Amino acid sequence: MRLTPAEQATIRSVCRSHLPANLIWRLRVFGSCLDEQARGGDVDLYLEIEGADATQRTAVARDLRPSLEEALDRPVDLVVQDPAQPFKTVSALAREQGILIATSSAPKELQRALDSRTDRCHSSSY
């Protein structure tokens, strides 16, 4: 993965500060960020939100993406999906191939595992 542990922590922090506490969500990194050979580019994020209507999902995408871009100082592509709704191709691929980096209300064991995996990840120059 081409995101540093600090960038992953920033992404988690921004998401937790912007997403309502009552929503259940999972965040995955996908696309070129997973390609160690790639250089430059944006950060591709897939955010799965349960129980949010279309208006809420649109508001999340509208408000969260610019905050992530500002915090990372990189462009961000954010795909927001309700798992109960039909999946578009990009959502299905992101869900299948993406690497989970954050969840809402993650059990301590899962969050420790995510943090441990983040510590082991290395980044390439971009």
Secondary structure in CASP SS format (residue, H / E / C, confidence):
PFRMAT SS
TARGET T0000
AUTHOR 0000-0000-0000
METHOD secondary structure of the structure
MODEL  1
M C 1.00
R C 1.00
L C 1.00
T C 1.00
P H 1.00
A H 1.00
E H 1.00
Q H 1.00
A H 1.00
T H 1.00
I H 1.00
R H 1.00
S H 1.00
V H 1.00
C H 1.00
R H 1.00
S H 1.00
H H 1.00
L C 1.00
P C 1.00
A C 1.00
N C 1.00
L C 1.00
I E 1.00
W E 1.00
R E 1.00
L E 1.00
R E 1.00
V E 1.00
F E 1.00
G H 1.00
S H 1.00
C H 1.00
L H 1.00
D C 1.00
E C 1.00
Q C 1.00
A C 1.00
R C 1.00
G C 1.00
G C 1.00
D C 1.00
V E 1.00
D E 1.00
L E 1.00
Y E 1.00
L E 1.00
E E 1.00
I E 1.00
E E 1.00
G C 1.00
A C 1.00
D C 1.00
A H 1.00
T H 1.00
Q H 1.00
R H 1.00
T H 1.00
A H 1.00
V H 1.00
A H 1.00
R H 1.00
D H 1.00
L H 1.00
R H 1.00
P H 1.00
S H 1.00
L H 1.00
E H 1.00
E H 1.00
A H 1.00
L H 1.00
D C 1.00
R C 1.00
P C 1.00
V E 1.00
D E 1.00
L E 1.00
V E 1.00
V E 1.00
Q E 1.00
D C 1.00
P C 1.00
A C 1.00
Q C 1.00
P C 1.00
F C 1.00
K C 1.00
T H 1.00
V H 1.00
S H 1.00
A H 1.00
L H 1.00
A H 1.00
R H 1.00
E H 1.00
Q H 1.00
G C 1.00
I E 1.00
L E 1.00
I E 1.00
A E 1.00
T E 1.00
S C 1.00
S C 1.00
A C 1.00
P C 1.00
K H 1.00
E H 1.00
L H 1.00
Q H 1.00
R H 1.00
A H 1.00
L H 1.00
D H 1.00
S H 1.00
R H 1.00
T H 1.00
D H 1.00
R H 1.00
C C 1.00
H C 1.00
S C 1.00
S C 1.00
S C 1.00
Y C 1.00
END
